[in-house]
Amino acid sequence: MTDSDTNDGDAERERVSVPNEVEFPRMLDFYELQTEDQTQIHEFYDNLRDGQLTTTQCRDCDEIHFPPRIVCPECTGDDLEYVDLPHEGELFAFSEVRGGLPIGLSEHEVPYVVAVVDLGPVRLSGRVDGAAYSDLEIGDSVSLKIVEIDGPTDEERVFYRFEATDTTTDGDSQ
């Protein structure tokens, strides 16, 4: 919407307004589509939906990789199986996201903490809820948190996060 305003000078300026809500376009959806028709690692999401964090292990060379694969990057074999991962881990590294995000990503209010979590067999990155950056230290315990994704598709989707387990926090759980 635009109006014409007269400023203190002689020239007119166009006025623009910012919408109160922006529809979240699919191209800004950071979470994968998770059905068998859309990804060959759908079993990872099925397991996560059932409360279990898993990844693939190669039956030929025994390597475990995260994220799950359909071909082993070590031996190029395709005989992989899903194996359970622990739901508890330790912070290996972490940082605080402070920068602004695009309009429409209000679920990701800043600041929030992202981390590399050591689960033993693998290290993986994820968001840490329930703690502020200043509450955390390398080696702190975290536990798995599974969240439902509400987005621009009609599909039920899930993803993983972590929660701090051994800190007294003033941080928000977002």
Protein Blocks (a to p, Z undefined) as FASTA:
>chain_A
ZZddddfblbdcddddddfbdcddfklpcbdcfbfklocklmmmmmmmnopacddddfkl
opacddddfbdfklopabdcdddddfbdcdfbdcddfbdcdehilmlcccdddddddehj
accddddehiafklpcehiacdddddddddfbfbdcdddddddfkbccfbdcZZ
